[in-house]
Amino acid sequence: MALNNDSICPYCLNSINRGAQKCHHCREWLTQIKVEAAFVFEEEKKENPGESKNVFYSFQGRLASKFSSINYWFFYLAVSIVLFAAIATYWTYSEEDRVYLISFFLYAIQMFCSSAGVVWFEKLLERFKTELPGITGWTRERCESYYNEARAFIFADRHSFITAAIVCIAAVLGDKYLIGSPFRQELSANVFLVYEVMYLFWTACLCAVFFKFALFVRQLGDLELHILLIQEENAGIRLLGKLLLRTALFVVIPYFLGIFARQIGGWNFNLALIGWFACFGVAILFYMFYPIYNIHRAMIREKDRKLSLVAVELNHFLSGNSIARENIHNIKNLIEIRDHLHDINTWPFDMNNLVGLLSALVIPMASILIDRFMKGG
């Protein structure tokens, strides 16, 4: 039995002095246990890096994670339907026209897209992290630190809540004092304003997150990037452009739903409301082009550099009075490379998809203006 100031050797189970580094019975080193334990702990940290990293999540993602048994799409769809059911219940027993329930349903879908869209974007952004070393040329540790700082900025609750407060206050005051509502009762107008705050809160938070993502892309474009023109669609800069285009789609959908909802039931549609939607339309156009413009210019520079190299090689083979037979194949390859470089798009996204998004953005606004003009205001 060990005394109070003794301990037990884990190898031979004999009593040894407390704090001894080597057992005087079996001659085993006791400090090796601590070294091996520390090594195992470090290996566990490497296998589970998320536990030691301060990864920042959006409040939309944190809220959905509290109901982890439910997919976040279904969770936010259920929340949106519950909100719609609340106002639909009041509307059913009021004297208001039932046609406005279609508008309210579209607003509920707008809330669903805005809230679930942030969580979707959060997961999509995690995939882009693996492309940062190839884009910047930094070490993985530096890329990890840069990514976590950017993520904390993009998903900061403070910015989202301030933006939501400004947008909701402007919308409520505008609808109450400038635009007005088509409802018969004052109580119905107030019920709608409460509903408006509920769904616009999520939409405004989505706009704040994507605006900060645009600032991140703009800042990234100011760095000395390793631009690879010929690469896969889902890699490097191309993945970033695709990510920007997809997020723009999640902004266009709520924008379109908001316009279409106001077209139903004879809502008041004056110049103030047209200006409201026009400002958001301009902001979406700004979002799709301004952040990526620096990257576009960098891709142009890289394209011109590669074309210059090809031109030098071609001049080298064609500078003589005659062309050697063994160089004909090289010349043919260089011409094919030059033609391929000329065809490469220097915007890191598919321009056909962009045209589709712009059509979805411009056509609804133009149709509303034409419709209101034909009706005389």
C-alpha positions as CSV (number, residue, x, y, z in Angstrom):
1,M,0.0,0.0,0.0
2,A,1.3,3.4,-0.9
3,L,1.9,6.0,1.8
4,N,0.4,9.5,1.7
5,N,3.4,11.0,0.1
6,D,3.8,8.0,-2.3
7,S,2.1,7.1,-5.6
8,I,1.7,3.8,-7.6
9,C,3.8,2.9,-10.6
10,P,1.4,2.2,-13.5
11,Y,3.7,-0.5,-14.8
12,C,4.7,-2.7,-11.8
13,L,2.1,-1.3,-9.3
14,N,4.8,-0.8,-6.6
15,S,4.9,2.2,-4.3
16,I,7.1,5.0,-5.6
17,N,7.8,8.6,-4.5
18,R,5.3,11.1,-5.6
19,G,6.7,13.2,-8.5
20,A,9.3,10.6,-9.5
21,Q,10.2,10.5,-13.2
22,K,11.5,6.9,-13.2
23,C,10.4,3.8,-11.2
24,H,13.3,2.4,-9.0
25,H,11.6,-1.0,-9.1
26,C,11.0,-1.7,-12.8
27,R,13.2,1.1,-14.2
28,E,10.4,2.5,-16.5
29,W,10.3,6.2,-17.3
30,L,7.1,7.7,-15.9
31,T,7.3,11.0,-17.9
32,Q,6.6,9.0,-21.1
33,I,3.0,8.7,-20.1
34,K,2.6,12.5,-19.9
35,V,4.3,12.9,-23.3
36,E,2.1,10.3,-24.9
37,A,-1.0,11.8,-23.4
38,A,0.0,15.2,-24.7
39,F,0.6,13.8,-28.1
40,V,-2.8,12.1,-28.2
41,F,-4.4,15.4,-27.1
42,E,-2.7,17.3,-29.9
43,E,-3.7,14.6,-32.4
44,E,-7.3,14.9,-31.2
45,K,-7.2,18.7,-31.7
46,K,-5.9,18.1,-35.3
47,E,-8.7,15.7,-36.0
48,N,-11.3,18.1,-34.6
49,P,-10.1,21.5,-35.6
50,G,-13.6,23.0,-35.2
51,E,-13.4,22.7,-31.5
52,S,-10.4,25.0,-31.2
53,K,-11.4,27.5,-33.9
54,N,-13.7,30.4,-33.2
55,V,-16.1,30.0,-36.1
56,F,-18.8,32.6,-36.3
57,Y,-22.4,31.7,-37.3
58,S,-25.3,33.8,-38.3
59,F,-28.2,34.1,-35.9
60,Q,-30.4,32.4,-38.5
61,G,-28.1,29.4,-38.5
62,R,-27.9,29.4,-34.7
63,L,-31.7,29.5,-34.4
64,A,-32.2,26.7,-36.9
65,S,-29.6,24.6,-35.1
66,K,-31.7,24.6,-32.0
67,F,-34.1,22.4,-33.9
68,S,-31.4,20.2,-35.4
69,S,-33.8,17.3,-36.1
70,I,-35.5,19.5,-38.7
71,N,-33.9,20.6,-41.9
72,Y,-33.4,24.4,-41.9
73,W,-35.5,24.8,-45.1
74,F,-38.4,23.1,-43.5
75,F,-37.9,24.9,-40.2
76,Y,-38.1,28.4,-41.8
77,L,-40.9,27.3,-44.1
78,A,-42.9,26.3,-41.0
79,V,-42.1,29.6,-39.3
80,S,-43.2,31.5,-42.4
81,I,-46.4,29.5,-42.6
82,V,-47.2,30.1,-38.9
83,L,-46.8,33.8,-39.5
84,F,-49.0,33.7,-42.5
85,A,-51.6,31.7,-40.6
86,A,-51.8,34.3,-37.9
87,I,-52.7,37.2,-40.2
88,A,-54.9,34.9,-42.4
89,T,-56.9,34.0,-39.3
90,Y,-57.6,37.7,-38.5
91,W,-58.4,38.4,-42.2
92,T,-60.9,35.5,-42.4
93,Y,-63.0,37.1,-39.7
94,S,-62.6,40.7,-40.8
95,E,-64.5,42.7,-43.4
96,E,-61.4,43.0,-45.7
97,D,-61.1,41.6,-49.2
98,R,-59.8,38.0,-49.2
99,V,-57.6,38.8,-52.2
100,Y,-55.0,40.3,-50.0
101,L,-54.3,36.9,-48.5
102,I,-52.4,36.1,-51.8
103,S,-50.2,39.1,-51.2
104,F,-49.6,38.0,-47.6
105,F,-48.7,34.5,-48.7
106,L,-46.2,35.9,-51.2
107,Y,-44.7,38.0,-48.3
108,A,-44.5,34.7,-46.3
109,I,-42.5,33.1,-49.1
110,Q,-40.3,36.1,-49.2
111,M,-39.6,35.7,-45.5
112,F,-38.9,32.0,-46.0
113,C,-36.4,32.6,-48.9
114,S,-34.7,35.4,-46.9
115,S,-34.2,33.5,-43.6
116,A,-33.3,30.1,-45.1
117,G,-31.2,31.8,-47.7
118,V,-28.7,33.1,-45.1
119,V,-28.2,29.5,-43.7
120,W,-27.8,28.2,-47.2
121,F,-25.2,30.9,-48.0
122,E,-23.4,30.1,-44.7
123,K,-22.9,26.5,-45.8
124,L,-21.9,27.4,-49.3
125,L,-19.3,29.9,-48.0
126,E,-17.7,27.1,-46.1
127,R,-16.9,25.4,-49.4
128,F,-15.1,28.5,-50.7
129,K,-12.7,28.4,-47.8
130,T,-10.9,25.4,-49.3
131,E,-10.2,27.5,-52.5
132,L,-8.5,30.4,-50.7
133,P,-4.9,29.0,-50.6
134,G,-5.0,28.5,-54.4
135,I,-6.4,32.0,-55.0
136,T,-4.2,33.9,-52.6
137,G,-1.0,31.8,-52.4
138,W,-1.1,32.0,-48.6
139,T,-0.5,29.2,-46.1
140,R,-3.6,27.4,-44.9
141,E,-3.1,28.9,-41.4
142,R,-3.2,32.4,-42.8
143,C,-6.2,31.6,-45.0
144,E,-8.0,30.0,-42.0
145,S,-7.5,33.2,-40.0
146,Y,-8.5,35.5,-42.8
147,Y,-11.6,33.4,-43.5
148,N,-12.7,33.4,-39.9
149,E,-12.3,37.2,-39.6
150,A,-14.3,37.7,-42.8
151,R,-17.0,35.3,-41.6
152,A,-17.3,37.1,-38.3
153,F,-17.7,40.4,-40.2
154,I,-20.3,39.0,-42.7
155,F,-22.5,37.3,-40.1
156,A,-22.2,40.0,-37.3
157,D,-25.7,40.3,-35.7
158,R,-25.2,44.0,-34.9
159,H,-25.1,45.1,-38.6
160,S,-28.0,42.9,-39.5
161,F,-30.2,44.2,-36.7
162,I,-29.4,47.9,-37.4
163,T,-30.2,47.4,-41.1
164,A,-33.4,45.6,-40.3
165,A,-34.4,48.4,-37.9
166,I,-33.8,51.1,-40.6
167,V,-35.6,49.2,-43.3
168,C,-38.6,48.3,-41.2
169,I,-39.0,51.8,-39.8
170,A,-38.8,53.3,-43.3
171,A,-41.3,50.8,-44.7
172,V,-43.8,51.3,-41.9
173,L,-43.7,55.1,-41.9
174,G,-43.8,55.1,-45.7
175,D,-46.9,52.8,-45.9
176,K,-48.6,54.7,-43.1
177,Y,-48.0,58.3,-44.1
178,L,-46.8,58.4,-47.8
179,I,-48.2,55.4,-49.6
180,G,-51.2,54.4,-47.6
181,S,-53.0,51.0,-47.6
182,P,-56.1,49.8,-49.5
183,F,-57.8,48.4,-46.4
184,R,-61.2,49.5,-45.1
185,Q,-60.4,49.5,-41.4
186,E,-57.6,51.2,-39.5
187,L,-57.1,48.1,-37.4
188,S,-56.5,46.0,-40.5
189,A,-53.9,48.5,-41.7
190,N,-52.1,48.3,-38.3
191,V,-52.3,44.5,-38.4
192,F,-50.6,44.6,-41.8
193,L,-47.9,46.9,-40.6
194,V,-47.0,44.5,-37.8
195,Y,-46.9,41.7,-40.3
196,E,-44.8,43.9,-42.6
197,V,-42.2,44.3,-39.8
198,M,-42.1,40.6,-39.2
199,Y,-41.3,39.6,-42.8
200,L,-39.2,42.6,-43.7
201,F,-36.9,41.9,-40.7
202,W,-35.6,38.7,-42.3
203,T,-35.3,40.3,-45.8
204,A,-33.4,43.2,-44.4
205,C,-31.0,40.9,-42.5
206,L,-30.4,39.0,-45.7
207,C,-29.5,42.2,-47.6
208,A,-27.1,43.2,-44.8
209,V,-25.3,39.8,-44.9
210,F,-25.0,39.9,-48.7
211,F,-23.9,43.5,-48.7
212,K,-21.0,42.6,-46.3
213,F,-20.2,39.6,-48.4
214,A,-19.9,42.1,-51.4
215,L,-17.4,44.2,-49.3
216,F,-15.4,41.0,-48.6
217,V,-15.3,40.2,-52.3
218,R,-14.2,43.7,-53.2
219,Q,-11.5,43.6,-50.6
220,L,-10.3,40.2,-51.8
221,G,-10.1,41.7,-55.3
222,D,-7.6,44.3,-54.1
223,L,-5.1,41.6,-53.1
224,E,-2.4,40.2,-55.3
225,L,-4.4,37.1,-56.4
226,H,-3.2,34.0,-58.3
227,I,-5.7,34.2,-61.2
228,L,-6.0,30.9,-63.2
229,L,-8.0,31.6,-66.3
230,I,-8.3,28.0,-67.4
231,Q,-9.9,26.2,-64.5
232,E,-13.0,24.2,-63.5
233,E,-16.3,26.0,-63.0
234,N,-16.5,25.1,-59.3
235,A,-12.9,26.1,-58.4
236,G,-11.0,29.2,-57.5
237,I,-12.2,32.5,-58.7
238,R,-14.8,30.8,-60.8
239,L,-16.4,29.4,-57.7
240,L,-16.4,32.9,-56.1
241,G,-18.2,34.4,-59.1
242,K,-20.7,31.5,-59.0
243,L,-21.3,32.2,-55.4
244,L,-21.9,35.9,-56.0
245,L,-24.4,35.1,-58.7
246,R,-26.3,32.6,-56.6
247,T,-26.6,35.0,-53.7
248,A,-27.9,37.6,-56.2
249,L,-30.6,35.1,-57.1
250,F,-31.7,35.0,-53.4
251,V,-31.9,38.8,-53.5
252,V,-33.9,38.9,-56.7
253,I,-36.5,36.4,-55.6
254,P,-37.7,38.4,-52.5
255,Y,-37.5,41.6,-54.7
256,F,-39.7,40.0,-57.3
257,L,-42.2,38.6,-54.7
258,G,-42.4,42.1,-53.1
259,I,-43.3,43.7,-56.4
260,F,-45.8,41.0,-57.4
261,A,-47.5,41.1,-54.0
262,R,-48.2,44.8,-54.5
263,Q,-49.8,44.2,-57.8
264,I,-52.6,42.1,-56.3
265,G,-55.8,43.7,-55.0
266,G,-55.3,47.3,-56.1
267,W,-52.6,48.4,-53.6
268,N,-51.7,52.1,-53.7
269,F,-48.8,52.4,-56.0
270,N,-47.4,56.0,-56.2
271,L,-44.1,57.4,-57.1
272,A,-42.8,56.9,-53.5
273,L,-43.3,53.1,-53.8
274,I,-41.8,53.0,-57.3
275,G,-38.8,54.9,-56.0
276,W,-38.5,52.3,-53.1
277,F,-38.4,49.4,-55.5
278,A,-36.2,51.3,-57.9
279,C,-33.6,51.9,-55.2
280,F,-33.5,48.2,-54.4
281,G,-33.2,47.3,-58.1
282,V,-30.2,49.6,-58.5
283,A,-28.7,48.1,-55.3
284,I,-29.0,44.6,-56.8
285,L,-27.3,45.7,-60.0
286,F,-24.5,47.3,-57.9
287,Y,-24.2,44.1,-55.9
288,M,-23.6,42.0,-59.0
289,F,-20.9,44.1,-60.7
290,Y,-19.1,46.4,-58.2
291,P,-17.6,43.8,-55.8
292,I,-16.3,41.6,-58.6
293,Y,-15.0,44.4,-60.8
294,N,-11.4,44.3,-59.4
295,I,-11.2,40.6,-60.0
296,H,-12.5,41.2,-63.5
297,R,-9.7,43.6,-64.2
298,A,-7.1,41.2,-62.7
299,M,-8.4,38.5,-65.1
300,I,-8.1,40.9,-68.0
301,R,-4.5,41.6,-67.1
302,E,-3.7,37.9,-66.8
303,K,-5.4,37.2,-70.1
304,D,-3.4,39.9,-71.8
305,R,-0.2,38.6,-70.3
306,K,-0.8,35.1,-71.5
307,L,-1.8,36.3,-75.0
308,S,1.5,38.3,-75.1
309,L,3.5,35.1,-74.2
310,V,1.7,33.2,-76.9
311,A,2.4,36.0,-79.4
312,V,6.1,36.0,-78.6
313,E,6.3,32.2,-79.1
314,L,4.4,32.5,-82.4
315,N,6.8,35.3,-83.6
316,H,9.7,33.1,-82.7
317,F,8.5,30.2,-84.9
318,L,7.4,32.5,-87.7
319,S,10.3,34.9,-87.8
320,G,12.4,32.9,-90.2
321,N,12.2,32.8,-94.0
322,S,10.8,29.2,-93.8
323,I,9.0,27.1,-91.2
324,A,10.7,23.9,-90.1
325,R,8.4,20.9,-90.4
326,E,8.9,19.9,-86.8
327,N,7.6,23.4,-85.7
328,I,4.3,23.2,-87.6
329,H,2.6,21.2,-84.8
330,N,3.9,23.7,-82.2
331,I,2.5,26.6,-84.3
332,K,-0.9,24.9,-84.6
333,N,-1.1,24.3,-80.9
334,L,-0.1,28.0,-80.1
335,I,-2.9,29.2,-82.5
336,E,-5.4,27.0,-80.8
337,I,-4.3,28.3,-77.4
338,R,-4.5,31.9,-78.6
339,D,-8.0,31.4,-79.9
340,H,-9.1,29.7,-76.7
341,L,-7.7,32.6,-74.6
342,H,-9.6,35.1,-76.8
343,D,-12.8,33.3,-76.0
344,I,-12.3,33.1,-72.2
345,N,-14.8,35.2,-70.2
346,T,-13.0,37.6,-67.9
347,W,-16.0,37.8,-65.6
348,P,-15.8,34.9,-63.1
349,F,-19.4,33.9,-63.7
350,D,-21.6,32.8,-66.6
351,M,-22.9,35.8,-68.5
352,N,-25.9,33.9,-69.7
353,N,-27.0,33.3,-66.1
354,L,-26.4,37.0,-65.4
355,V,-28.7,38.0,-68.3
356,G,-31.4,35.8,-66.9
357,L,-31.1,37.5,-63.5
358,L,-31.1,40.9,-65.0
359,S,-34.3,40.0,-67.0
360,A,-35.9,38.9,-63.7
361,L,-34.9,42.2,-62.2
362,V,-35.8,44.6,-65.0
363,I,-39.0,43.1,-66.5
364,P,-41.1,43.2,-63.3
365,M,-40.2,46.8,-62.7
366,A,-40.8,47.8,-66.3
367,S,-44.1,46.0,-66.4
368,I,-45.3,47.8,-63.3
369,L,-44.3,51.2,-64.7
370,I,-46.0,50.6,-68.0
371,D,-49.1,49.2,-66.3
372,R,-49.4,52.3,-64.0
373,F,-48.7,54.6,-66.9
374,M,-51.5,53.1,-69.0
375,K,-53.9,53.3,-66.0
376,G,-53.0,57.0,-65.5
377,G,-51.0,56.7,-62.2
